[in-house]
Amino acid sequence: MTKLSAEQIARHAYAAGFRGQGLTTAVAVALAESGGRTTAHNATPPDNSYGLWQINMLGALGPERRHQYHLKSNDQLFDPATNARVANSISRDGHDFTPWSTYTNGAYKDHLAAARKAAKDVTEHHGKPHAQSGGGALRVDDDVLHGYVRRTRHVADALGGATGQLRDVRDIAEDSFGRIGKESGFAGALAGFGLALQRQVKGVGTHADGLAEAARKAAKTYRDHETATAAALTDVRRS
């Protein structure tokens, strides 16, 4: 079972879009909810909660959230980046933590000192200017990539919800126009329009989600490469 430190949790929270006091609170809530254990699972009703932020998937919440956040299974919430993304959305970008009992009962406050330090360290690391090499090498701002991922995920989620609403258009045709609508062909035309529009919106949503995933992987690859390079330079200096 992987257990993350407060700073590691803060990195995932920052990448998911938490900032400022919302970042501090998010880290404290995660520590209170899961103790930093990425595979934490509470299956005792009224919970069926997964991962760092103990995302509740009990009953109707399960299908609804899997659809909204494009999850194939609840186990995907054991991935800290995925869990952070969902937590960011549920908390409305870190502005509302009332869905978490450890926030409403005050348990998160026991972890605020560690959370503040972690949030401060991570924010300063991302905010500090980076030295440029003499050769004018290209510098990738992975914060921009993470921001793109977050915004594109929101677009994909919104479009996913829109497809469900458009599905109702096809039902309106038959229910509202009855026999006259069928005989005139209007009901069929309206139903066809609704189906075509639904498919187009679903396709755009899927494409947006694909772009977000590609950007997320690019950001991770760059960050991993940067970390490895920094470690190698540190070893060289020590030798």
C-alpha positions as CSV (number, residue, x, y, z in Angstrom):
1,M,0.0,0.0,0.0
2,T,1.5,3.3,-1.1
3,K,1.5,6.1,1.5
4,L,2.3,9.6,0.4
5,S,3.8,12.5,2.3
6,A,2.0,15.8,2.7
7,E,4.3,17.3,0.0
8,Q,3.6,14.4,-2.4
9,I,-0.2,14.9,-1.9
10,A,0.3,18.7,-2.4
11,R,2.0,18.0,-5.7
12,H,-1.0,16.0,-7.0
13,A,-3.4,18.5,-5.6
14,Y,-1.6,21.4,-7.3
15,A,-1.5,19.6,-10.6
16,A,-5.3,19.0,-10.3
17,G,-5.9,22.8,-9.9
18,F,-6.0,23.5,-6.2
19,R,-4.4,26.8,-5.3
20,G,-4.0,29.0,-2.2
21,Q,-6.0,28.2,0.9
22,G,-7.9,25.6,-1.2
23,L,-4.6,23.7,-1.7
24,T,-3.8,23.8,2.0
25,T,-7.3,22.5,2.9
26,A,-7.2,19.8,0.2
27,V,-3.9,18.4,1.6
28,A,-5.3,18.5,5.2
29,V,-8.5,16.8,4.1
30,A,-6.6,14.1,2.3
31,L,-4.4,13.4,5.3
32,A,-7.5,13.2,7.5
33,E,-9.5,11.0,5.1
34,S,-6.9,8.5,4.1
35,G,-3.7,9.1,6.0
36,G,-2.0,9.6,2.7
37,R,-2.7,6.0,1.6
38,T,-3.5,5.9,-2.1
39,T,-5.3,2.6,-2.0
40,A,-7.4,3.4,1.1
41,H,-11.0,2.0,0.8
42,N,-13.8,2.4,3.2
43,A,-16.7,0.0,2.3
44,T,-18.8,0.7,5.3
45,P,-22.1,2.4,4.5
46,P,-22.8,5.3,4.1
47,D,-19.4,5.1,2.5
48,N,-17.9,3.2,-0.4
49,S,-15.0,5.6,-0.6
50,Y,-11.7,5.3,-2.5
51,G,-8.2,6.8,-2.5
52,L,-6.5,9.8,-1.1
53,W,-9.6,12.0,-0.8
54,Q,-12.0,9.0,-0.2
55,I,-14.3,9.7,-3.1
56,N,-17.6,8.2,-2.2
57,M,-19.1,5.9,-4.9
58,L,-21.9,4.4,-2.8
59,G,-25.2,3.5,-4.6
60,A,-26.2,5.9,-7.4
61,L,-23.1,8.0,-6.8
62,G,-21.0,5.2,-8.4
63,P,-22.6,5.2,-11.9
64,E,-23.1,9.0,-11.9
65,R,-19.5,9.8,-11.0
66,R,-18.0,7.1,-13.3
67,H,-19.9,8.6,-16.2
68,Q,-19.1,12.2,-15.2
69,Y,-15.4,11.6,-14.7
70,H,-14.9,9.0,-17.4
71,L,-13.9,6.2,-15.1
72,K,-14.1,2.6,-16.2
73,S,-14.0,1.3,-12.6
74,N,-13.9,2.7,-9.1
75,D,-10.4,1.3,-8.8
76,Q,-9.1,4.1,-11.0
77,L,-9.6,6.3,-8.0
78,F,-6.6,4.6,-6.4
79,D,-4.5,6.6,-8.9
80,P,-3.6,9.8,-6.9
81,A,-3.7,12.0,-10.0
82,T,-7.2,10.8,-10.9
83,N,-8.4,11.1,-7.3
84,A,-7.1,14.6,-7.1
85,R,-8.8,15.6,-10.3
86,V,-12.2,14.3,-9.1
87,A,-11.7,15.9,-5.6
88,N,-11.0,19.2,-7.3
89,S,-14.2,19.0,-9.3
90,I,-16.3,18.0,-6.3
91,S,-14.8,20.8,-4.2
92,R,-15.4,23.3,-7.0
93,D,-11.7,24.1,-7.5
94,G,-11.1,24.0,-3.7
95,H,-13.9,26.4,-2.7
96,D,-16.3,23.9,-1.0
97,F,-15.1,21.0,1.1
98,T,-18.4,20.3,2.8
99,P,-18.8,17.0,1.0
100,W,-16.0,15.6,3.3
101,S,-16.9,14.7,6.9
102,T,-13.4,15.3,8.1
103,Y,-13.9,18.9,7.0
104,T,-17.3,19.4,8.6
105,N,-16.3,17.7,11.9
106,G,-13.0,19.6,12.0
107,A,-10.7,16.5,11.9
108,Y,-8.7,18.1,9.0
109,K,-7.5,20.8,11.3
110,D,-5.1,18.3,13.0
111,H,-3.2,18.2,9.7
112,L,-3.2,21.9,8.9
113,A,0.4,22.5,10.0
114,A,1.9,19.8,7.7
115,A,-0.5,20.8,4.9
116,R,0.5,24.5,5.1
117,K,4.2,23.7,4.8
118,A,3.6,21.3,2.0
119,A,1.3,23.7,0.1
120,K,3.9,26.5,0.6
121,D,6.8,24.4,-0.6
122,V,5.0,23.1,-3.7
123,T,3.6,26.6,-4.6
124,E,7.0,28.2,-4.3
125,H,8.6,25.5,-6.4
126,H,6.1,26.0,-9.2
127,G,6.2,29.8,-8.9
128,K,10.0,30.4,-8.9
129,P,11.7,31.5,-12.1
130,H,14.0,28.9,-13.7
131,A,17.5,29.8,-14.9
132,Q,17.9,29.8,-18.6
133,S,20.9,28.0,-20.2
134,G,23.3,29.9,-22.4
135,G,22.1,28.0,-25.5
136,G,18.6,29.3,-25.1
137,A,17.1,25.9,-24.6
138,L,13.3,25.5,-24.7
139,R,11.7,25.5,-21.3
140,V,8.4,23.7,-20.9
141,D,6.0,25.2,-18.4
142,D,4.3,22.1,-17.0
143,D,1.9,24.3,-15.0
144,V,0.5,25.5,-18.4
145,L,0.0,21.8,-19.4
146,H,-1.7,21.0,-16.1
147,G,-4.0,24.0,-16.5
148,Y,-4.9,22.9,-20.0
149,V,-5.6,19.4,-18.7
150,R,-7.9,20.7,-16.0
151,R,-9.8,23.1,-18.3
152,T,-10.2,20.4,-21.0
153,R,-11.4,17.9,-18.5
154,H,-14.1,20.3,-17.4
155,V,-15.1,20.8,-21.0
156,A,-15.3,17.0,-21.5
157,D,-17.3,16.6,-18.3
158,A,-19.8,19.3,-19.4
159,L,-20.2,17.7,-22.9
160,G,-20.7,14.3,-21.3
161,G,-23.6,15.8,-19.3
162,A,-25.0,17.5,-22.4
163,T,-25.3,14.2,-24.3
164,G,-27.7,12.9,-21.7
165,Q,-29.8,16.0,-22.0
166,L,-29.8,15.7,-25.8
167,R,-31.1,12.2,-25.5
168,D,-34.3,13.6,-24.2
169,V,-34.9,15.5,-27.5
170,R,-35.6,12.2,-29.3
171,D,-38.3,11.4,-26.7
172,I,-39.9,14.8,-27.1
173,A,-40.7,14.1,-30.8
174,E,-43.0,11.1,-30.2
175,D,-44.4,12.3,-26.8
176,S,-45.3,15.8,-28.0
177,F,-46.5,15.4,-31.5
178,G,-48.3,12.0,-31.5
179,R,-49.9,10.6,-34.6
180,I,-49.8,13.8,-36.6
181,G,-46.1,14.1,-36.0
182,K,-45.5,10.6,-37.1
183,E,-47.6,11.0,-40.3
184,S,-46.1,14.3,-41.3
185,G,-42.6,13.0,-40.7
186,F,-41.8,15.9,-38.4
187,A,-41.4,13.6,-35.4
188,G,-38.9,11.4,-37.2
189,A,-36.9,14.4,-38.5
190,L,-36.7,15.9,-35.0
191,A,-35.6,12.5,-33.5
192,G,-33.0,12.2,-36.2
193,F,-31.7,15.7,-35.5
194,G,-31.5,14.9,-31.8
195,L,-29.6,11.7,-32.4
196,A,-27.1,13.3,-34.9
197,L,-26.5,16.2,-32.5
198,Q,-26.0,13.8,-29.6
199,R,-23.4,11.8,-31.5
200,Q,-21.6,15.0,-32.5
201,V,-21.5,16.3,-29.0
202,K,-20.4,13.0,-27.6
203,G,-17.6,12.8,-30.3
204,V,-16.3,16.3,-29.3
205,G,-16.4,15.4,-25.6
206,T,-14.4,12.2,-26.3
207,H,-11.9,14.1,-28.4
208,A,-11.5,16.8,-25.6
209,D,-11.0,14.0,-23.0
210,G,-8.4,12.4,-25.3
211,L,-6.5,15.8,-25.6
212,A,-6.6,16.2,-21.9
213,E,-5.1,12.7,-21.3
214,A,-2.4,13.4,-23.9
215,A,-1.5,16.7,-22.2
216,R,-1.4,15.0,-18.8
217,K,1.0,12.4,-20.1
218,A,3.2,15.0,-21.7
219,A,3.3,17.0,-18.4
220,K,4.2,13.8,-16.4
221,T,6.9,12.8,-18.9
222,Y,8.4,16.2,-18.8
223,R,8.3,16.4,-15.0
224,D,9.8,12.9,-14.7
225,H,12.6,13.9,-17.1
226,E,13.3,17.1,-15.2
227,T,13.4,15.3,-11.9
228,A,15.8,12.6,-13.3
229,T,18.1,15.4,-14.7
230,A,18.2,17.3,-11.5
231,A,19.1,14.1,-9.6
232,A,21.9,13.3,-12.1
233,L,23.3,16.9,-11.7
234,T,23.2,16.5,-7.9
235,D,25.2,13.3,-8.2
236,V,27.8,14.9,-10.4
237,R,28.3,17.8,-8.0
238,R,28.8,15.4,-5.1
239,S,31.3,13.2,-7.0
